[in-house]
């Protein structure tokens, strides 16, 4: 009897629906490959990272997504900056369009401590949607940790609730709202030091 129930159940019950999304990951050629996405969302993310004013990363990533990854904004440590834009959707193969990354670099009145080539105690003007200050411990020389500071968009701060996002920026990551509110700690900086959290953050998405 139990065997019959299992047989009829497998025939008569509808299959569990799984969303179909396009997939194009880092290091792979973008094609029309598809995958099942139990997360319920498809996503397309454009990520551009700059170090010392030079573009280091320009990626277009397609895959499954969770709601916390559906963000657009930027994180700017002064001499290193990452800008990202994500489109999320919930119908089959809907992630076939490339999102537009904001090109707004005009100052917005917000000021935070940020990093130059010598230290991370420089006053910097935030731009675009960067309406928060950020502070994080990033890998330093000799395996130590050094604090980096800068401007960040509210949406990126909200994504820090996802531990993988926070971990790819650094340790002890915090955002604050007041001008110059990220002043804790005396730090030195190098382009290599600042590149690490920027590139890791880009690669997470």
Secondary structure per residue as TSV (DSSP state, phi and psi in degrees):
chain	resnum	aa	ss	phi	psi
A	1	X	-	360.0	-47.5
A	2	X	H	-62.3	-36.5
A	3	X	H	-64.4	-42.1
A	4	X	H	-62.8	-40.7
A	5	X	H	-61.8	-40.8
A	6	X	H	-65.1	-40.2
A	7	X	H	-65.9	-49.8
A	8	X	H	-65.2	-36.2
A	9	X	H	-63.7	-41.3
A	10	X	H	-68.7	-26.2
A	11	X	H	-85.2	-42.9
A	12	X	H	-88.4	-32.1
A	13	X	S	-73.3	139.4
A	14	X	-	-67.7	150.1
A	15	X	-	-68.8	146.8
A	16	X	-	-66.3	127.7
A	17	X	-	-73.6	134.0
A	18	X	-	-127.6	127.0
A	19	X	E	-64.9	139.2
A	20	X	E	-100.8	129.1
A	21	X	E	-130.6	150.6
A	22	X	E	-72.0	149.3
A	23	X	-	-131.0	127.6
A	24	X	B	-145.6	103.5
A	25	X	-	-103.0	169.4
A	26	X	T	-61.6	132.4
A	27	X	T	84.6	-1.2
A	28	X	S	-116.1	148.4
A	29	X	-	-69.7	134.7
A	30	X	-	-73.6	123.7
A	31	X	-	-140.3	-163.0
A	32	X	S	-96.4	28.8
A	33	X	-	-64.7	146.5
A	34	X	E	-129.1	157.7
A	35	X	E	-150.3	157.9
A	36	X	E	-77.3	139.2
A	37	X	E	-127.4	97.3
A	38	X	T	-70.0	-10.4
A	39	X	T	-71.0	-17.3
A	40	X	S	86.6	0.7
A	41	X	E	-136.7	143.4
A	42	X	E	-103.6	152.0
A	43	X	E	-142.7	147.9
A	44	X	E	-127.5	126.3
A	45	X	E	-125.1	130.8
A	46	X	E	-105.9	126.0
A	47	X	E	-126.5	126.4
A	48	X	E	-126.3	126.6
A	49	X	E	-120.6	140.0
A	50	X	E	-122.8	140.7
A	51	X	E	-131.6	123.3
A	52	X	T	61.6	28.1
A	53	X	T	85.5	-5.8
A	54	X	E	-104.8	137.3
A	55	X	E	-69.6	125.0
A	56	X	E	-109.0	-29.7
A	57	X	E	-137.9	135.6
A	58	X	E	-144.7	101.0
A	59	X	E	-122.6	148.2
A	60	X	E	-127.5	111.3
A	61	X	E	-115.2	133.8
A	62	X	E	-125.5	134.9
A	63	X	E	-176.6	-168.5
A	64	X	E	-66.9	159.2
A	65	X	E	-144.7	157.4
A	66	X	-	-113.3	159.2
A	67	X	G	-56.2	-35.8
A	68	X	G	-67.3	-17.6
A	69	X	G	-89.4	-5.7
A	70	X	-	-86.2	68.2
A	71	X	-	-127.7	156.7
A	72	X	-	-134.6	139.7
A	73	X	E	161.5	-160.2
A	74	X	E	-150.1	158.5
A	75	X	E	-132.4	126.2
A	76	X	E	-131.0	113.4
A	77	X	-	-96.7	17.2
A	78	X	S	101.1	-75.3
A	79	X	S	-97.9	1.6
A	80	X	E	-139.2	131.7
A	81	X	E	-143.7	141.3
A	82	X	E	-124.7	131.4
A	83	X	E	-117.3	134.4
A	84	X	E	-139.9	153.0
A	85	X	E	-140.8	133.7
A	86	X	E	-128.7	136.4
A	87	X	E	-114.0	125.8
A	88	X	E	-115.7	149.4
A	89	X	E	-153.4	168.4
A	90	X	-	-131.2	23.9
A	91	X	S	-119.3	159.2
A	92	X	T	-55.9	130.0
A	93	X	T	54.5	37.0
A	94	X	-	-85.9	-12.0
A	95	X	-	-92.2	56.9
A	96	X	-	-109.4	10.0
A	97	X	S	-119.9	142.2
A	98	X	-	-86.1	123.9
A	99	X	-	-70.3	151.9
A	100	X	-	-88.5	125.2
A	101	X	-	-83.4	134.0
A	102	X	-	-63.9	137.1
A	103	X	-	-106.8	13.3
A	104	X	-	-73.5	112.2
A	105	X	-	-116.2	12.7
A	106	X	S	-75.4	137.9
A	107	X	E	-58.5	141.5
A	108	X	E	-110.5	6.7
A	109	X	E	96.1	-15.4
A	110	X	E	-79.9	139.6
A	111	X	E	-128.5	137.6
A	112	X	E	-138.9	162.7
A	113	X	E	-74.8	138.7
A	114	X	E	-141.7	-172.9
A	115	X	-	-112.6	138.6
A	116	X	-	-114.3	-163.2
A	117	X	S	-74.4	-7.1
A	118	X	S	-111.7	-40.9
A	119	X	B	-156.6	178.2
A	120	X	S	-114.7	37.1
A	121	X	-	-117.0	18.3
A	122	X	E	-82.8	143.7
A	123	X	E	-81.4	125.7
A	124	X	E	-125.4	148.2
A	125	X	E	-92.5	127.9
A	126	X	E	-79.1	158.6
A	127	X	E	-136.5	164.6
A	128	X	T	58.6	-125.4
A	129	X	T	-94.0	10.2
A	130	X	-	-74.4	95.0
A	131	X	-	-115.5	14.5
A	132	X	E	-134.2	159.5
A	133	X	E	-102.6	151.5
A	134	X	E	-132.9	149.7
A	135	X	E	-140.8	139.1
A	136	X	E	-153.6	154.1
A	137	X	E	-93.7	120.3
A	138	X	E	-114.0	159.1
A	139	X	E	-58.4	134.3
A	140	X	-	-117.8	-178.9
A	141	X	G	-60.2	144.4
A	142	X	G	69.6	20.2
A	143	X	G	82.6	3.8
A	144	X	-	-83.8	-171.6
A	145	X	E	-122.7	142.6
A	146	X	E	-133.2	144.5
A	147	X	E	-84.7	132.1
A	148	X	E	-116.8	152.5
A	149	X	E	-139.0	159.4
A	150	X	E	174.1	-161.2
A	151	X	E	-106.3	152.9
A	152	X	E	-155.1	152.4
A	153	X	-	-80.5	149.1
A	154	X	H	-55.9	-39.2
A	155	X	H	-63.1	-35.4
A	156	X	H	-69.1	-40.7
A	157	X	H	-60.4	-40.0
A	158	X	H	-62.7	-33.7
A	159	X	H	-72.5	-11.5
A	160	X	T	-66.8	-11.8
A	161	X	T	-67.4	-19.0
A	162	X	S	-85.6	116.6
A	163	X	H	-60.7	-30.7
A	164	X	H	-67.1	-34.2
A	165	X	H	-67.0	-50.2
A	166	X	H	-60.3	-41.7
A	167	X	H	-64.5	-30.9
A	168	X	H	-82.2	-10.7
A	169	X	H	-89.6	-40.3
A	170	X	-	158.7	-159.3
A	171	X	E	-111.3	160.0
A	172	X	E	51.3	48.2
A	173	X	E	-81.8	131.9
A	174	X	E	-143.8	146.9
A	175	X	E	-116.3	150.0
A	176	X	E	-145.4	161.6
A	177	X	-	-101.7	-26.9
A	178	X	S	-75.9	157.5
A	179	X	T	-61.5	135.0
A	180	X	T	58.0	30.1
A	181	X	-	-81.3	-8.0
A	182	X	-	-101.7	49.9
A	183	X	-	-91.9	-6.6
A	184	X	-	-64.9	135.8
A	185	X	S	90.1	140.0
A	186	X	-	-100.3	127.8
A	187	X	-	-134.9	155.7
A	188	X	B	-115.0	158.0
A	189	X	-	-140.6	156.3
A	190	X	-	-138.0	159.5
A	191	X	H	-60.3	-38.0
A	192	X	H	-64.0	-43.2
A	193	X	H	-59.8	-45.2
A	194	X	H	-73.1	-27.7
A	195	X	H	-67.7	-33.6
A	196	X	H	-58.2	-55.4
A	197	X	H	-66.8	-31.4
A	198	X	H	-64.5	-48.1
A	199	X	H	-70.4	-37.2
A	200	X	H	-63.6	-40.9
A	201	X	H	-62.3	-42.4
A	202	X	H	-63.2	-42.3
A	203	X	H	-70.3	-25.0
A	204	X	H	-62.5	-39.0
A	205	X	-	-84.5	360.0
